[in-house]
């Protein structure tokens, strides 16, 4: 029996991992507390910040009772997201990185769509921004889909691996968690979710805004390029657990893997490229190159045609050594 002081559970738990983002954090938090959809549980996980981030979180929590601040020792992004998931009580879950922000109607629109479709996942699109401007183009390329679909039946959805471009029903996530100590941790988590989900929907408009000029961005750190191979190994383990259901994902994932190799290669200094290519070639061994290239170009459409240097890399991965 509920007491008079107990609150009903929120409809959406917004999980925000926070680490040394004091200069960006207010924009992020404002975009959540000002949502047109009020039934929110806002879980901010301070992952051992050494700047003023915790003070900002406590300031906002003192003004808004929906905000829960979890203060923990630094454990990395996966650890912070897992802490948020373990604390979440909402029917749905939304991940928001603390240097990004969201449209003020994201929660309302995603919740309404999820309830109307009885969906376990609602995908939405993303636009990127810098301190100078917001870019109009959508980040992801989705096929035209109306109504309910299974992600495993739509390769372009399988290749979108960011944790923050969808609303999740929490009971569908179940015991799935982010692999801790892993770079590019969105990939195995998204693989598992995409294979689990049987009912998904799409709002093909940019409702999430991804910061491109953050120094904390994982894509800005060339030292992490080698970690991508451990990430892909984890994804292949996930796919293998699903047997026949994982086969469509395996084909789509190979294309995503190829594009990621291309992007990481371009961030490496010349002295490290030969070793990287050898490991990447091993990772793609046995791939159907014709279908993989077709899917990769569709997935990476914004950067097509690829540069001559990219095409040379593909030839090295497919046929010969690198020098």
URWO-V172889 format. One record per backbone hydrogen bond with DSSP energy under -0.5 kcal/mol. NH is the residue of the N-H (numbers start at 1). CO is the residue of the C=O. E is the energy in kcal/mol with one decimal. If there is no record, write none. Layout:
BEGIN
NH&CO&E + NH&CO&E
END
This chain:
BEGIN
6&3&-1.0 + 11&39&-0.8 + 12&39&-1.7 + 13&92&-2.9 + 14&12&-0.7 + 14&41&-2.9 + 15&13&-0.6 + 15&94&-3.0 + 16&14&-0.6 + 16&43&-3.1 + 17&15&-0.5 + 18&45&-3.1 + 24&21&-1.7 + 25&21&-2.0 + 26&22&-0.6 + 28&24&-1.5 + 29&25&-2.9 + 30&26&-2.8 + 31&27&-1.5 + 32&28&-0.7 + 32&29&-0.9 + 33&29&-2.8 + 34&30&-1.7 + 35&32&-1.8 + 36&104&-2.4 + 38&36&-0.7 + 40&38&-2.6 + 41&12&-2.5 + 42&66&-2.4 + 43&14&-2.7 + 43&41&-0.8 + 44&42&-0.8 + 44&68&-3.0 + 45&16&-2.4 + 45&43&-0.6 + 46&44&-0.8 + 46&70&-2.9 + 47&18&-3.2 + 47&45&-0.8 + 48&46&-1.3 + 48&72&-0.9 + 56&52&-1.8 + 57&53&-2.4 + 58&54&-2.6 + 59&55&-2.1 + 60&56&-2.2 + 61&57&-2.6 + 62&58&-1.9 + 63&59&-0.7 + 63&60&-0.9 + 64&60&-1.6 + 67&64&-1.7 + 68&42&-3.1 + 70&44&-3.0 + 70&68&-0.6 + 71&69&-0.6 + 72&46&-2.6 + 72&70&-0.6 + 80&76&-2.1 + 81&77&-2.7 + 82&78&-2.6 + 83&79&-2.1 + 84&80&-2.0 + 85&81&-2.6 + 86&82&-2.7 + 87&83&-1.2 + 88&84&-1.3 + 91&10&-0.9 + 92&11&-2.2 + 93&168&-2.9 + 94&13&-2.6 + 95&166&-0.5 + 96&15&-2.5 + 98&17&-1.0 + 100&97&-2.0 + 101&209&-1.7 + 103&207&-3.1 + 106&103&-1.7 + 109&105&-2.6 + 110&106&-2.9 + 111&107&-2.4 + 112&108&-2.3 + 113&109&-2.2 + 114&110&-2.5 + 115&111&-2.6 + 116&112&-2.3 + 117&113&-2.1 + 118&114&-1.0 + 119&114&-2.1 + 120&199&-3.1 + 121&199&-1.3 + 122&167&-2.1 + 123&201&-2.9 + 124&165&-2.0 + 125&203&-1.0 + 125&205&-1.9 + 127&208&-2.5 + 128&137&-0.5 + 129&210&-2.2 + 130&133&-2.9 + 135&128&-2.7 + 139&126&-4.4 + 142&140&-0.7 + 145&143&-0.6 + 149&200&-1.7 + 152&194&-0.5 + 153&150&-1.8 + 154&151&-2.0 + 157&154&-1.6 + 158&154&-1.5 + 159&155&-1.6 + 160&157&-1.2 + 161&159&-0.9 + 165&162&-0.7 + 167&122&-2.4 + 168&93&-2.7 + 169&120&-2.6 + 170&91&-2.4 + 170&168&-0.6 + 172&169&-1.1 + 173&169&-1.4 + 174&170&-1.8 + 176&173&-2.4 + 182&179&-0.8 + 187&184&-1.5 + 189&185&-1.1 + 190&186&-3.0 + 191&187&-2.3 + 192&188&-2.1 + 193&189&-2.3 + 194&190&-3.0 + 195&191&-1.7 + 196&192&-1.9 + 197&193&-2.6 + 200&149&-2.0 + 201&121&-1.9 + 203&123&-2.5 + 204&202&-0.5 + 205&203&-2.0 + 207&125&-2.3 + 207&205&-0.8 + 208&125&-1.2 + 209&101&-2.8 + 210&127&-2.6 + 210&208&-0.5 + 212&129&-3.0 + 213&129&-0.5 + 217&214&-1.3 + 220&217&-1.4 + 221&218&-1.2 + 222&220&-0.8 + 224&221&-1.6 + 225&222&-1.6 + 227&224&-0.9 + 228&225&-1.6 + 229&226&-1.3 + 231&227&-1.5 + 232&228&-2.3 + 233&229&-2.0 + 234&230&-1.8 + 235&231&-2.1 + 236&232&-2.3 + 237&233&-1.6 + 238&234&-2.0 + 239&235&-2.6 + 240&236&-2.2 + 241&237&-1.4 + 241&238&-0.5 + 242&238&-0.7 + 242&239&-1.2 + 243&240&-1.2 + 245&242&-1.6 + 246&243&-1.2 + 247&243&-0.5 + 247&244&-1.1 + 250&246&-2.3 + 251&247&-1.6 + 252&248&-1.8 + 253&249&-3.4 + 254&250&-1.7 + 255&251&-1.1 + 256&252&-1.8 + 257&253&-3.2 + 258&254&-2.2 + 259&255&-2.2 + 260&256&-2.4 + 261&257&-2.4 + 262&258&-2.3 + 263&259&-2.4 + 264&260&-2.7 + 265&261&-2.7 + 266&262&-1.7 + 267&263&-0.6 + 267&264&-1.0 + 268&265&-1.5 + 272&269&-1.8 + 273&270&-1.2 + 274&270&-0.5 + 276&272&-1.7 + 277&273&-2.6 + 278&274&-1.9 + 279&275&-1.9 + 280&276&-2.5 + 281&277&-2.8 + 282&278&-1.7 + 283&279&-1.9 + 284&280&-1.5 + 285&282&-1.1 + 287&284&-2.1 + 289&287&-1.1 + 292&288&-2.6 + 293&289&-2.6 + 294&290&-1.8 + 295&291&-2.6 + 296&292&-2.6 + 297&293&-2.4 + 298&294&-1.6 + 299&295&-2.6 + 300&296&-2.7 + 301&298&-1.0 + 303&300&-1.9 + 304&301&-1.4 + 311&307&-2.3 + 312&308&-2.0 + 313&309&-2.0 + 314&310&-2.2 + 315&311&-2.1 + 316&312&-2.2 + 317&313&-2.5 + 318&314&-2.0 + 319&315&-2.9 + 320&315&-1.1
END
